[in-house]
Amino acid sequence: MAFMGAIFPVVMWGIFLLQVILGNENPSTSTVPLIFGVITLLAVLVLAWRIILINTVFSDGIETNATINKAFFFRDKGTITFVYTYMGEKYSSSNVVMKWKRTKGYIPGMDVAVMIDRNRPKRAFIRDLYS
């Protein structure tokens, strides 16, 4: 979600600027900049919300150990699913990640440290991926 919030406006504005350069779009008479401006604002708000959420969990959350039970990658994206116990209850959560050297190292059965949201224990983040 954070990746899309960051990359989407860049791609939109890049396409618009290319159209202006090619002469297919007149910025002074077009409503496209207004529409793209609103979409950009929404994307920035989503990105800010996500960053604040993760920072809040890391500053206010509880650290515990978890075990990876599934790591699935397709092309450049993946999902790492893990299980952990919090206050006597077992939870399962997952993090959507980009495929790179560090994330490919996470395999089923591996123990990892996770940060748990105190208010929503189902929400957790693999500590080393976000710090």
N, C-alpha and C positions, 0 to 999 in steps of 0.2 A: 504494500500500500504506500509506504513512504517512497519507494523507488518510483512508482507511477506518479505520485504527487510532485516529484522533482523533475522527472524526465518529460512528462506530458506537455507542460507549457513550453519547454525548450523546443520540442519537436513542432508543436503548433506554430509558434512564432517563426521558426526556421522555414517552414513551408510557406507561411505568409510572406516573409521577406523575399523568398525565392520567387514567388509569384509577382511581387512588386518589381523586382529586378528584371524579370522576363517581360514585364509590361502587361501582364494579365490581370493586374489588380491596381486600382487607384486608391491609395490610402485616404485621400481627402473626401472621397464620396462613398467609401465602403463602410458598411456596418460591421464588417468582420473584426476590425480592431476592438470594437466595443464588446462583441460576443467573446472574443478571445481573452479580453481583459477580465470579464466576469469569470470565465472558466479558469483563468490563471489565478484569480483571487481564491476561488474555491479549492483549487489544487494546493495552493500555499497554505490555506487553512487546514486542509487534511494533513499535510506534511507537518505543520506545527503541532496539531493535535497528537499525531503519532509520536513525535519527539518528546512532547510533554508527558505523554502516557508512559513511555519507556523510562524517562528520567525519574518520574514519580515512583515507579515500581523499584527502580534501582536505589533511590534514596530512602524510601519508606518501606520497602518490601522485606521479605525474609529470605535468607539464603538457605538452601537445603540441597541435598544430593538427589539426583535423578538417574534413571537408567534409560538409555535410548532403546526403544523397541522397534523402531523403523526409521530408515533413512532412504528416501526415494528421490531420485533426480531424473529429470527429463530435460534434455538440452541444457539450458543454462540456469534453470530454476529447480528448486527442490523443496521437500518438506522433511523436517526432522521431528519425529514424534517421540515423546519420552513420558515415563511414568514416575511419580513421586508420591510420598506420603506427607500430608500436612494435617496436624491436629488429629491424628489417628485415622484419617480418611485417605483413601488412595485416589489420586487424580491422574488424568492423562491430558497432555497438552502438546501443542506442536508449534514450531516456528517455520515460517516460509523463508527460504534463504536463496541467495544466488549461489550457483555452483562455482567454487574456487578451491584452491589448494586446502585451505583450512576446513571448509565445510565437507569436503570429500573425505576427510579423516574421521568423521563421525560415523560409527558403525553400530549396528544392533549389539546390545550387551555392554556397551561402553558406559562408564559412570561419568556424569558431568555435574557441575554445579549450576543450579538454576536460581533465579530470583522470582519469588512468588508475590503476587499482589495480595496484600492482607485482606482487602475487601472482596476480592473475587479470586479465590485460590485456584480456580481453573485457568486463570491467566498467569503464565510464567514465561520467562525468557532464559535461554541458555546464556549464562553470565559471560563467558569468554567471547561470545559472538557480538556482544553489545558494549563491551567495556574497552 
